[in-house]
Amino acid sequence: MKNVLVTGGSGLVGAAIVDRLTARGYNVICPTRRDLDLADKGACVDFVEATESIDVVVHCAAVAHGTDLYRSFSTRAYNSLLFENLLSAFEGAQPRIIFLSSISVYDGVEWPSDCNHLSPPCRSEYGRGKLDDEQLLRSSMRSFAILRLAPFFSVSNRHDVASRFYIVPKRIKLKIWPTPRFQFCSDKTLIERVVPLIESPWNSISIVDDHDVAIFDDLPGFSLVLPRFLSVGFAKLCRLLLNEALAVKCKKALDPSCVETASLLLVKDPN
C-alpha cells in the first residue's frame, strides 16, 4: 500500500482522515509538531530526507482564525508559510498532494456547484490566503487535488457546530439579519472524497459539503437578532467590555467569510 503523510493529523479533520486511511491499510505517517515543524523550512527538508518514500501528502495543518497566533504571523501568512515550506521540501520527490482548502475563497456568498473559477473574487484575508496556496500548489507540483471544504464537523460530536452561534447553550443564539444560508462538511463526507483521491491520477479542484441542513430558525432557543451592518460594532463592544469569549463567539457568527458565517446553520441530526 502507499505511504501517506498526513499533516495536522492530531486535529479534528486530520484525525478523521488518519483513522480511515489506517483502517484501509495505508501506511500512514502522522508526525507531531515536535517531529515536523512546518514553520521551519530546514526541519521540513530534514524530515523528508529522513523519511521513507512518501507517495501522497494530505495537508490538513492550518490555523483557522485570529492574528498573531504563532510567532507574530497573521493567520494568512502563517498558513502560507507552512504550506510553502512543505511544498519546497517535496519539490524534488513530487508526491501527490491533497490540499484541504476552504469555501472561504468565495467570501461568504453562496458558492457555485462547480469550480470553474480557479480564482474567484475574494475579500477576506483567510480566503485570499487559501487562494494563494492553491496557486502555489498548481504551479509547483505535478499531481494534486484541491478540496474546498465547507466548515467541518464530526458526525459523532456536533457540539463544535452548535457552539458557533449559541451565546448561552441551547437558550440564546445570535442571528444575523438577513440570515445567510451555508452548508457544512461532515467527517464522513470528507473521508468519502479523500480516499479515492489517494489513488486517482487526475488533478482536480472540487467543493466538499453536505446537502442536508436546517435553517437557523429551526434551532431551539431565543434569537438575538442583529442587523449585519451592526455586527462589527457589536463584536468590538464585547471586546471593550472585556468579554473576550463573547467577542470571539460574535466574530465566529458575524465574520463575512464563509468559514465563520456558516455557523448560522446546523446540520440536521438524523436521530
C-alpha positions as CSV (number, residue, x, y, z in Angstrom):
1,M,0.0,0.0,0.0
2,K,1.0,3.6,-0.5
3,N,2.8,5.7,2.1
4,V,0.7,8.6,3.0
5,L,1.9,11.6,5.1
6,V,-0.9,13.5,6.9
7,T,0.0,16.9,8.3
8,G,-2.2,18.2,11.2
9,G,-3.1,14.6,11.9
10,S,-3.9,15.4,15.6
11,G,-6.6,17.9,14.7
12,L,-10.3,17.2,14.2
13,V,-10.1,17.0,10.4
14,G,-6.7,15.2,10.2
15,A,-7.5,12.6,12.9
16,A,-10.6,11.5,11.0
17,I,-8.6,11.1,7.8
18,V,-5.8,9.2,9.6
19,D,-8.2,6.8,11.2
20,R,-9.9,5.9,7.9
21,L,-6.7,5.6,5.9
22,T,-5.2,3.4,8.5
23,A,-8.3,1.2,8.5
24,R,-7.9,0.9,4.7
25,G,-4.4,-0.5,5.1
26,Y,-2.4,2.5,4.0
27,N,0.9,3.2,5.7
28,V,0.0,6.5,7.4
29,I,2.7,8.8,8.7
30,C,1.3,11.3,11.1
31,P,4.1,13.4,12.7
32,T,3.5,15.7,15.7
33,R,4.7,19.3,15.6
34,R,7.8,18.2,17.5
35,D,8.5,15.6,14.8
36,L,7.9,18.1,11.9
37,D,7.8,21.8,12.5
38,L,6.3,23.1,9.2
39,A,7.2,26.6,10.2
40,D,10.9,25.7,9.9
41,K,12.0,25.2,6.3
42,G,15.1,23.3,7.3
43,A,13.2,21.0,9.5
44,C,10.9,20.1,6.6
45,V,13.8,19.3,4.4
46,D,15.4,17.1,7.1
47,F,12.2,15.3,7.7
48,V,11.7,14.4,4.1
49,E,15.2,13.2,3.7
50,A,15.0,11.0,6.8
51,T,11.6,9.5,5.9
52,E,10.9,6.6,3.6
53,S,9.5,7.4,0.2
54,I,6.1,9.2,0.5
55,D,3.6,8.7,-2.2
56,V,0.8,11.0,-1.1
57,V,0.6,14.0,1.2
58,V,-2.7,15.1,2.7
59,H,-2.2,18.6,4.0
60,C,-4.6,19.4,6.9
61,A,-2.3,21.6,9.1
62,A,-3.6,25.1,9.3
63,V,-4.7,27.8,11.7
64,A,-8.4,28.9,11.2
65,H,-8.8,32.2,12.8
66,G,-7.0,35.1,14.6
67,T,-3.8,37.1,14.2
68,D,-0.5,36.8,15.9
69,L,-1.3,33.3,17.0
70,Y,2.1,31.9,16.2
71,R,5.3,33.8,16.2
72,S,3.7,37.1,15.3
73,F,2.4,35.9,11.9
74,S,-1.1,36.7,10.6
75,T,-3.3,33.7,10.0
76,R,-2.9,34.1,6.3
77,A,0.9,34.4,6.4
78,Y,1.4,31.6,8.8
79,N,-0.7,29.1,6.9
80,S,1.0,30.0,3.7
81,L,4.4,29.6,5.3
82,L,3.6,26.1,6.5
83,F,2.4,25.1,3.0
84,E,5.3,26.8,1.2
85,N,7.9,25.0,3.4
86,L,6.2,21.7,2.8
87,L,6.0,22.0,-0.9
88,S,9.6,23.2,-1.1
89,A,10.8,20.2,0.8
90,F,8.9,17.8,-1.6
91,E,9.8,19.7,-4.8
92,G,12.3,17.0,-5.9
93,A,10.3,14.0,-4.8
94,Q,7.0,15.2,-6.3
95,P,4.5,13.1,-4.3
96,R,0.8,13.6,-5.0
97,I,-0.6,16.5,-2.8
98,I,-4.1,16.6,-1.5
99,F,-4.7,20.1,-0.2
100,L,-7.6,20.9,2.1
101,S,-8.6,24.4,1.1
102,S,-11.8,26.2,2.1
103,I,-15.0,27.6,0.8
104,S,-13.9,30.8,2.4
105,V,-12.4,31.5,-1.1
106,Y,-16.0,32.6,-2.1
107,D,-16.0,35.2,0.7
108,G,-19.3,34.4,2.4
109,V,-21.6,34.2,-0.6
110,E,-23.3,31.1,-1.8
111,W,-20.7,29.1,-3.6
112,P,-21.2,27.5,-7.0
113,S,-21.9,23.9,-7.7
114,D,-18.7,23.6,-9.7
115,C,-15.2,25.1,-9.6
116,N,-14.9,26.7,-12.9
117,H,-13.3,29.7,-11.3
118,L,-9.8,28.9,-10.2
119,S,-9.5,32.3,-8.5
120,P,-13.0,33.6,-7.5
121,P,-13.2,37.2,-6.2
122,C,-12.5,37.1,-2.5
123,R,-12.1,39.9,0.0
124,S,-11.4,38.0,3.3
125,E,-7.8,37.5,4.3
126,Y,-8.3,33.9,5.2
127,G,-9.9,33.2,1.8
128,R,-7.2,35.0,-0.2
129,G,-4.6,33.1,1.7
130,K,-6.2,29.8,0.6
131,L,-6.3,31.0,-3.0
132,D,-2.6,31.9,-2.8
133,D,-1.8,28.4,-1.5
134,E,-3.9,26.8,-4.3
135,Q,-2.0,28.8,-6.9
136,L,1.4,27.8,-5.4
137,L,0.3,24.1,-5.4
138,R,-0.8,24.2,-9.1
139,S,2.4,25.9,-10.2
140,S,4.9,23.7,-8.2
141,M,3.5,20.2,-8.1
142,R,2.6,17.9,-11.0
143,S,0.0,15.8,-9.2
144,F,-2.6,17.4,-6.9
145,A,-6.2,17.6,-5.7
146,I,-7.7,20.6,-4.1
147,L,-10.7,20.2,-1.8
148,R,-12.6,23.4,-0.9
149,L,-14.2,22.4,2.3
150,A,-17.3,23.8,3.9
151,P,-17.0,24.2,7.7
152,F,-16.1,20.8,9.1
153,F,-17.9,18.9,11.9
154,S,-17.8,15.3,13.3
155,V,-20.9,13.2,12.9
156,S,-20.3,11.7,16.4
157,N,-19.9,15.1,18.0
158,R,-22.0,18.1,16.7
159,H,-21.1,20.4,19.6
160,D,-18.4,22.1,17.5
161,V,-21.2,23.2,15.1
162,A,-23.7,24.3,17.7
163,S,-21.1,26.2,19.8
164,R,-20.5,28.6,16.8
165,F,-23.7,30.6,17.3
166,Y,-25.1,29.9,20.8
167,I,-24.2,32.6,23.3
168,V,-26.0,30.6,26.0
169,P,-26.1,26.9,25.1
170,K,-29.5,25.9,23.7
171,R,-31.0,29.1,25.1
172,I,-29.8,32.2,23.3
173,K,-28.5,32.2,19.7
174,L,-27.0,35.1,17.8
175,K,-28.7,35.7,14.5
176,I,-27.6,37.9,11.6
177,W,-30.3,39.6,9.6
178,P,-30.7,38.8,6.8
179,T,-29.7,35.2,7.6
180,P,-27.2,33.7,5.2
181,R,-27.5,30.1,4.1
182,F,-24.4,27.9,4.2
183,Q,-23.7,24.2,4.5
184,F,-21.3,22.1,6.4
185,C,-19.0,19.2,5.7
186,S,-19.1,16.1,7.9
187,D,-16.2,13.9,8.5
188,K,-18.0,11.1,6.7
189,T,-18.4,13.2,3.6
190,L,-14.8,14.3,3.6
191,I,-13.4,10.8,4.0
192,E,-15.5,9.5,1.2
193,R,-13.9,12.2,-1.0
194,V,-10.3,11.9,0.2
195,V,-9.9,8.1,-0.1
196,P,-10.5,7.8,-3.9
197,L,-8.1,10.8,-4.5
198,I,-5.2,8.8,-2.9
199,E,-5.3,6.5,-6.0
200,S,-6.5,9.0,-8.6
201,P,-4.0,10.2,-11.2
202,W,-6.0,13.3,-12.1
203,N,-5.6,16.8,-11.0
204,S,-8.8,18.3,-9.7
205,I,-10.4,21.1,-7.7
206,S,-13.7,20.4,-6.0
207,I,-16.1,21.6,-3.3
208,V,-16.9,19.3,-0.5
209,D,-20.1,19.8,1.5
210,D,-23.2,18.1,2.7
211,H,-26.7,19.0,1.5
212,D,-28.8,18.1,4.5
213,V,-29.0,21.2,6.6
214,A,-31.5,23.0,8.8
215,I,-32.1,26.8,8.8
216,F,-31.3,28.9,11.8
217,D,-34.9,29.4,12.8
218,D,-35.4,25.6,13.3
219,L,-32.9,25.6,16.2
220,P,-34.1,25.8,19.8
221,G,-33.6,28.9,21.9
222,F,-34.3,32.7,21.8
223,S,-32.8,34.6,18.9
224,L,-30.8,37.8,19.5
225,V,-31.3,39.4,16.1
226,L,-28.6,41.7,14.9
227,P,-28.5,43.6,11.5
228,R,-25.4,42.8,9.5
229,F,-24.3,46.4,9.4
230,L,-24.1,46.5,13.2
231,S,-22.2,43.2,13.5
232,V,-18.7,44.6,13.6
233,G,-19.5,47.2,16.1
234,F,-21.2,44.7,18.4
235,A,-18.2,42.5,18.4
236,K,-15.9,45.4,19.2
237,L,-18.2,46.4,22.1
238,C,-17.9,42.9,23.5
239,R,-14.2,43.2,23.4
240,L,-14.3,46.7,25.1
241,L,-16.4,45.2,27.9
242,L,-13.5,42.7,28.4
243,N,-15.7,39.8,27.5
244,E,-13.2,38.1,25.1
245,A,-15.1,34.8,25.0
246,L,-18.3,36.6,23.8
247,A,-16.2,38.7,21.4
248,V,-14.8,35.5,19.8
249,K,-18.3,34.0,19.7
250,C,-19.6,37.1,17.9
251,K,-16.7,37.0,15.5
252,K,-17.4,33.4,14.5
253,A,-21.1,34.2,13.9
254,L,-20.6,37.6,12.3
255,D,-17.5,37.4,10.2
256,P,-18.3,37.8,6.5
257,S,-16.1,34.8,5.5
258,C,-17.9,31.6,4.8
259,V,-16.0,29.6,7.3
260,E,-17.4,31.6,10.1
261,T,-20.8,32.8,9.0
262,A,-21.7,29.2,8.2
263,S,-22.2,28.9,11.9
264,L,-25.8,30.2,11.3
265,L,-26.8,26.7,10.1
266,L,-26.9,23.4,11.8
267,V,-26.7,20.0,10.1
268,K,-29.8,18.0,10.8
269,D,-29.5,15.3,13.3
270,P,-30.7,12.0,11.6
271,N,-31.6,10.7,15.1
